[in-house]
C-alpha cells in the first residue's frame, strides 16, 4: 500500500515538474523570441516590458487624482451667460450653434477662465462641432465619445503686454475617451475580433495633452507637444501610444505619435477659434485666475440689455 502511494506521489511530482519545465520553456520562448519579434520596433523586448505596457493601459486612475482644475455647472452657466450677452447663439443647455463657427461670432471681447472655456468647449465637442479638429479620427466618429475634463492655461510672464494680456502660454487639457463604440468600429473596419480588442483596449482611457503656444510665432506657434495616457508621464506612455497609433490608423494615414499629439491638441484650439481671436489672461473678472480674452472682431453695440452674470 505504501509502495502504491509512493508511486502515485512520484507520478504527480514528475507531471508537475514537466508542466513547470514546459511553462518555463514557453516563457523563455515568448520572452526571447515572440515579444522582440512583434513588439521590438516599439522598444518592447521582453515579457516584463510588455506587462508594464498592459499595466499602464489598464491602470485607470481615479479622476479625482488626475484632475486638478475641474469645472462645475456654475462655470458652464457663467460662460453661457457671457456668450449670450455678447450675441453668440447659445442654447440654454450650453449647445453652441454651429453658425458661430463660420459666420457671426458675437460682439466685442469676453473674458473666460480656463474652467469656463473647458465647460463650453466640452459642449462643442459633444455636439460634434469640433469633429473636423481631428480629421484622421473622423472615420471612427470618436469626438462624441470624448469628454473634455479640464483645461489649464499657464501664461508665460515673458510675453506679458502693457494691456495685461499675454501672447504665450502653456495649454494642457485632459480628455476621457469611452472606447466601446471605437472598439466596435475598429473590429468591423479592420476585420479584428471584438473580443481581442476588448482585451487590448479598456473601457475608458484618459489622455493628457500639453504644449506651449506662442501667438507671436508666425510659422509654427505650437511647440513642446506631449501626450500621456492614464495619468502616466509622457515618457512612460510613449511605447503604449506608439502601439495604439500603429494599431488604430490605416497605413496610408502615415500617422506618427507627434502628428497624433498635434491633432488631438487641435481640439482645444478649434474650440477657441470657434469663438474668435484670443490672447491669454491671468486675471478674469477682477479675480486672480488664468484664461482667455476672446475677441470676436466685431464692435459691440452701444447698448446691451442682456445680463452678464451667471444664472
KETI-963151 format. One record per residue (C-alpha): x negated, y negated, z negated; residue in three letters; chain. Coordinates in nm, 4 decimals. Layout:
N
u	v	w	res	chain
X	Y	Z	ala	A
...
END
This chain:
311
u	v	w	res	chain
0.0000	0.0000	0.0000	unk	A
-0.2808	-0.2383	-0.0957	unk	A
-0.4635	-0.1499	0.2252	unk	A
-0.1460	-0.2233	0.4254	unk	A
-0.1011	-0.5658	0.2583	unk	A
-0.4663	-0.6473	0.3123	unk	A
-0.4275	-0.5622	0.6827	unk	A
-0.1291	-0.7931	0.7154	unk	A
-0.3223	-1.0700	0.5374	unk	A
-0.6171	-1.0384	0.7756	unk	A
-0.3867	-1.0381	1.0793	unk	A
-0.2244	-1.3608	0.9575	unk	A
-0.5673	-1.5136	0.8828	unk	A
-0.7007	-1.4183	1.2283	unk	A
-0.3869	-1.5528	1.4006	unk	A
-0.4093	-1.8858	1.2163	unk	A
-0.7805	-1.9073	1.2934	unk	A
-0.7145	-1.8538	1.6628	unk	A
-0.4406	-2.1205	1.6618	unk	A
-0.6710	-2.3670	1.4855	unk	A
-0.9507	-2.2903	1.7318	unk	A
-0.7149	-2.3381	2.0265	unk	A
-0.5863	-2.6627	1.8746	unk	A
-0.9369	-2.7955	1.8161	unk	A
-1.0433	-2.6922	2.1634	unk	A
-0.7365	-2.8609	2.3090	unk	A
-0.8036	-3.1715	2.1039	unk	A
-1.1609	-3.1989	2.2250	unk	A
-1.0484	-3.1386	2.5832	unk	A
-0.7908	-3.4180	2.5560	unk	A
-1.0355	-3.6430	2.3701	unk	A
-1.3317	-3.5940	2.6026	unk	A
-1.1623	-3.5304	2.9358	unk	A
-0.7978	-3.6318	2.9779	unk	A
-0.7955	-3.9609	2.7850	unk	A
-1.1055	-4.1065	2.9553	unk	A
-0.9818	-3.9870	3.2946	unk	A
-0.6401	-4.1509	3.2765	unk	A
-0.6976	-4.4417	3.0375	unk	A
-1.0690	-4.5170	3.0640	unk	A
-1.0016	-4.8057	3.3042	unk	A
-0.8203	-4.9808	3.0167	unk	A
-1.1062	-4.9311	2.7699	unk	A
-0.9349	-4.6336	2.6026	unk	A
-1.1858	-4.3491	2.5951	unk	A
-1.0766	-4.1238	2.3097	unk	A
-0.7718	-3.9926	2.1239	unk	A
-0.8287	-4.2381	1.8320	unk	A
-0.8286	-4.5272	2.0831	unk	A
-0.5025	-4.4017	2.2308	unk	A
-0.3448	-4.3539	1.8884	unk	A
-0.4405	-4.7106	1.7963	unk	A
-0.2674	-4.8463	2.1075	unk	A
0.0506	-4.6450	2.0456	unk	A
0.0487	-4.7519	1.6798	unk	A
0.0216	-5.1156	1.7857	unk	A
0.3110	-5.0710	2.0239	unk	A
0.5457	-4.9117	1.7730	unk	A
0.4397	-5.1000	1.4611	unk	A
0.7068	-5.3687	1.4957	unk	A
0.6601	-5.6256	1.2182	unk	A
0.9389	-5.7919	1.0241	unk	A
1.0417	-6.1152	1.1903	unk	A
1.0126	-6.2988	0.8591	unk	A
0.6414	-6.2163	0.8533	unk	A
0.5532	-6.3352	1.2032	unk	A
0.7920	-6.6306	1.2475	unk	A
0.6739	-6.9451	1.0686	unk	A
0.8772	-7.2162	1.2430	unk	A
1.2219	-7.0645	1.2943	unk	A
1.5132	-7.2836	1.3969	unk	A
1.8597	-7.2908	1.2423	unk	A
2.2151	-7.3687	1.3509	unk	A
2.1524	-7.7233	1.2288	unk	A
1.8647	-7.7602	1.4778	unk	A
2.0881	-7.6376	1.7606	unk	A
2.3720	-7.8745	1.6659	unk	A
2.1243	-8.1613	1.6344	unk	A
1.9768	-8.1024	1.9805	unk	A
2.3246	-8.0663	2.1354	unk	A
2.4349	-8.3970	1.9804	unk	A
2.1229	-8.5783	2.1021	unk	A
2.1512	-8.4437	2.4559	unk	A
2.5228	-8.5160	2.4816	unk	A
2.4657	-8.8687	2.3560	unk	A
2.2229	-8.9235	2.6440	unk	A
2.4662	-8.7983	2.9041	unk	A
2.3441	-8.4405	2.9507	unk	A
2.6096	-8.1864	3.0387	unk	A
2.6104	-7.9553	2.7372	unk	A
2.8906	-7.7221	2.6268	unk	A
2.9941	-7.7186	2.2612	unk	A
2.8283	-7.3775	2.2186	unk	A
2.4979	-7.5191	2.3453	unk	A
2.5179	-7.3861	2.7008	unk	A
2.3309	-7.6246	2.9300	unk	A
2.4976	-7.6985	3.2631	unk	A
2.2662	-7.5867	3.5427	unk	A
2.3191	-7.9145	3.7275	unk	A
2.0886	-8.0763	3.4678	unk	A
1.8044	-7.8781	3.6139	unk	A
1.8280	-8.0037	3.9702	unk	A
2.0368	-8.3183	3.9521	unk	A
2.1198	-8.5717	3.6823	unk	A
1.9191	-8.5227	3.3604	unk	A
2.0717	-8.7860	3.1346	unk	A
1.9712	-9.1351	3.0253	unk	A
1.6680	-9.2812	2.8542	unk	A
1.4444	-9.0929	2.6124	unk	A
1.5170	-8.8302	2.3469	unk	A
1.3078	-8.7085	2.0560	unk	A
1.3367	-8.3343	1.9998	unk	A
1.1484	-8.1486	1.7274	unk	A
0.9921	-7.8190	1.8324	unk	A
1.2685	-7.6434	1.6348	unk	A
1.5426	-7.8374	1.8151	unk	A
1.3824	-7.7667	2.1502	unk	A
1.3442	-7.3943	2.0699	unk	A
1.7138	-7.3722	1.9818	unk	A
1.8347	-7.5317	2.3074	unk	A
1.5692	-7.3570	2.5185	unk	A
1.6914	-7.0207	2.3882	unk	A
2.0398	-7.1121	2.5111	unk	A
1.8972	-7.1861	2.8565	unk	A
1.7088	-6.8565	2.8512	unk	A
2.0185	-6.6561	2.7557	unk	A
2.2290	-6.8212	3.0266	unk	A
1.9838	-6.7147	3.2974	unk	A
1.8964	-7.0779	3.3701	unk	A
1.5231	-7.0073	3.3321	unk	A
1.5166	-6.6874	3.5384	unk	A
1.3007	-6.8492	3.8054	unk	A
1.0382	-6.9227	3.5386	unk	A
0.9332	-6.5579	3.5626	unk	A
0.9897	-6.4648	3.9306	unk	A
0.7859	-6.1451	3.9056	unk	A
1.0204	-6.0217	3.6327	unk	A
1.3399	-6.1112	3.8183	unk	A
1.3711	-5.7629	3.9639	unk	A
1.4110	-5.6371	3.6054	unk	A
1.6682	-5.9072	3.5103	unk	A
1.4651	-5.9406	3.1937	unk	A
1.5264	-6.3018	3.0887	unk	A
1.8751	-6.2365	2.9497	unk	A
1.7281	-5.9672	2.7242	unk	A
1.4778	-6.2153	2.5795	unk	A
1.5303	-6.4216	2.2648	unk	A
1.3139	-6.7267	2.2002	unk	A
1.2492	-6.7097	1.8257	unk	A
1.0258	-7.0114	1.7738	unk	A
0.8210	-7.2850	1.9391	unk	A
0.5234	-7.4510	1.7679	unk	A
0.3778	-7.7751	1.9025	unk	A
0.0433	-7.8978	1.7660	unk	A
-0.0545	-8.2323	1.9222	unk	A
-0.4263	-8.2958	1.9771	unk	A
-0.5362	-8.6077	1.7883	unk	A
-0.7908	-8.6978	2.0563	unk	A
-0.5076	-8.7518	2.3072	unk	A
-0.3045	-8.9953	2.0962	unk	A
-0.1936	-9.3116	2.2768	unk	A
-0.1233	-9.6591	2.1396	unk	A
0.2542	-9.5957	2.1551	unk	A
0.2201	-9.2994	1.9177	unk	A
0.2669	-9.0303	2.1825	unk	A
0.0180	-8.7548	2.2684	unk	A
-0.0704	-8.6214	2.6116	unk	A
-0.2267	-8.2948	2.4933	unk	A
-0.1185	-8.0242	2.2522	unk	A
-0.1325	-7.6556	2.1794	unk	A
0.2005	-7.4875	2.2507	unk	A
0.2812	-7.1440	2.1166	unk	A
0.6074	-6.9531	2.1127	unk	A
0.7451	-6.6132	2.0173	unk	A
0.9786	-6.4068	2.2343	unk	A
1.1628	-6.0911	2.1347	unk	A
1.2437	-5.8521	2.4185	unk	A
1.5218	-5.5953	2.3944	unk	A
1.3895	-5.3182	2.6186	unk	A
1.6984	-5.0969	2.6614	unk	A
1.8036	-5.2385	2.9990	unk	A
1.4408	-5.2771	3.1080	unk	A
1.3682	-4.9091	3.0449	unk	A
1.6733	-4.8017	3.2434	unk	A
1.5809	-5.0209	3.5398	unk	A
1.2190	-4.9077	3.5394	unk	A
1.3329	-4.5443	3.5237	unk	A
1.5563	-4.5965	3.8274	unk	A
1.3219	-4.8106	4.0358	unk	A
1.0013	-4.6198	3.9652	unk	A
1.1571	-4.2708	3.9503	unk	A
1.0262	-4.2257	3.5958	unk	A
1.2121	-4.0026	3.3444	unk	A
1.4022	-4.2218	3.0953	unk	A
1.3061	-4.0011	2.8009	unk	A
0.9392	-4.0643	2.8823	unk	A
0.9936	-4.4392	2.8886	unk	A
1.1692	-4.4200	2.5526	unk	A
0.8559	-4.2583	2.4113	unk	A
0.6228	-4.5172	2.5653	unk	A
0.8301	-4.8353	2.5230	unk	A
1.0007	-4.9104	2.1863	unk	A
1.3474	-5.0642	2.1487	unk	A
1.2107	-5.4125	2.0797	unk	A
0.8825	-5.5889	2.1442	unk	A
0.7544	-5.9248	2.0206	unk	A
0.5342	-6.1362	2.2484	unk	A
0.3467	-6.4436	2.1274	unk	A
0.2172	-6.6781	2.3970	unk	A
-0.0214	-6.9656	2.3263	unk	A
-0.2013	-7.2178	2.5467	unk	A
-0.3447	-7.5690	2.5483	unk	A
-0.1539	-7.8196	2.7606	unk	A
-0.3012	-8.1485	2.8831	unk	A
-0.0859	-8.3926	3.0809	unk	A
-0.3938	-8.5921	3.1838	unk	A
-0.5339	-8.2973	3.3795	unk	A
-0.4287	-8.3256	3.7424	unk	A
-0.5467	-7.9888	3.8771	unk	A
-0.4749	-7.7371	3.6023	unk	A
-0.3023	-7.8708	3.2924	unk	A
-0.2948	-7.5361	3.1117	unk	A
-0.5948	-7.3606	2.9597	unk	A
-0.6950	-7.1020	2.6983	unk	A
-0.3839	-6.8938	2.7578	unk	A
-0.3418	-6.5979	2.5230	unk	A
-0.0738	-6.3356	2.4726	unk	A
-0.0329	-6.0860	2.1906	unk	A
0.2224	-5.8205	2.1028	unk	A
0.3964	-5.7166	1.7824	unk	A
0.2073	-5.9501	1.5508	unk	A
-0.1372	-5.8312	1.6595	unk	A
-0.4225	-6.0590	1.7622	unk	A
-0.4698	-6.1222	2.1348	unk	A
-0.7918	-5.9163	2.1352	unk	A
-0.6107	-5.6248	1.9678	unk	A
-0.3259	-5.6426	2.2196	unk	A
-0.5354	-5.6514	2.5355	unk	A
-0.5570	-5.2745	2.6018	unk	A
-0.1874	-5.2212	2.5418	unk	A
-0.0783	-5.5163	2.7554	unk	A
-0.3039	-5.4129	3.0427	unk	A
-0.1352	-5.0719	3.0416	unk	A
0.2149	-5.2248	3.0334	unk	A
0.1349	-5.4690	3.3145	unk	A
-0.0053	-5.1887	3.5281	unk	A
0.2886	-4.9622	3.4452	unk	A
0.5722	-5.2123	3.4963	unk	A
0.4675	-5.4167	3.8004	unk	A
0.4528	-5.2857	4.1576	unk	A
0.1039	-5.2749	4.3059	unk	A
0.1953	-5.5319	4.5709	unk	A
0.2511	-5.7938	4.2974	unk	A
-0.1217	-5.7759	4.2158	unk	A
-0.0282	-5.8685	3.8609	unk	A
-0.3032	-5.9218	3.6039	unk	A
-0.2844	-5.9956	3.2332	unk	A
-0.3890	-6.3562	3.2990	unk	A
-0.1142	-6.4054	3.5588	unk	A
0.1390	-6.2372	3.3288	unk	A
0.0403	-6.4697	3.0421	unk	A
0.0867	-6.7763	3.2631	unk	A
0.4181	-6.6520	3.3956	unk	A
0.5697	-6.5853	3.0549	unk	A
0.4236	-6.9185	2.9440	unk	A
0.6373	-7.0842	3.2124	unk	A
0.9493	-7.0120	3.0092	unk	A
0.8845	-7.2976	2.7667	unk	A
0.7585	-7.5327	3.0393	unk	A
1.0606	-7.4711	3.2629	unk	A
1.2824	-7.5374	2.9626	unk	A
1.1197	-7.8767	2.9111	unk	A
1.1270	-7.9545	3.2846	unk	A
1.4997	-7.8843	3.2869	unk	A
1.5439	-8.1786	3.0504	unk	A
1.2960	-8.4252	3.2000	unk	A
0.9384	-8.5516	3.1808	unk	A
0.7768	-8.5203	2.8405	unk	A
0.4993	-8.6172	2.6040	unk	A
0.4205	-8.4871	2.2577	unk	A
0.5086	-8.6412	1.9221	unk	A
0.4009	-8.5879	1.5615	unk	A
0.6945	-8.7841	1.4227	unk	A
1.0587	-8.7145	1.5095	unk	A
1.3458	-8.9362	1.3940	unk	A
1.1127	-9.1050	1.1458	unk	A
1.0063	-8.7760	0.9882	unk	A
0.6692	-8.6017	0.9989	unk	A
0.7366	-8.3162	1.2414	unk	A
0.5994	-8.2175	1.5795	unk	A
0.7916	-8.2068	1.9023	unk	A
0.8631	-8.3734	2.2353	unk	A
0.9568	-8.7107	2.3739	unk	A
1.1834	-8.6268	2.6679	unk	A
1.2194	-8.8955	2.9357	unk	A
1.4954	-8.8472	3.1940	unk	A
1.3534	-9.1234	3.4105	unk	A
1.6959	-9.2919	3.4242	unk	A
1.7603	-9.6125	3.2317	unk	A
2.0161	-9.5825	2.9546	unk	A
2.3402	-9.7846	2.9920	unk	A
2.3774	-10.0960	2.7778	unk	A
2.6444	-9.9410	2.5581	unk	A
2.6753	-9.5799	2.4473	unk	A
2.9783	-9.4928	2.2342	unk	A
2.8688	-9.1371	2.1571	unk	A
2.7329	-9.0335	1.8181	unk	A
2.3761	-8.9063	1.7973	unk	A
2.3846	-8.7481	1.4513	unk	A
2.4079	-8.3686	1.4130	unk	A
2.7615	-8.2310	1.3788	unk	A
END
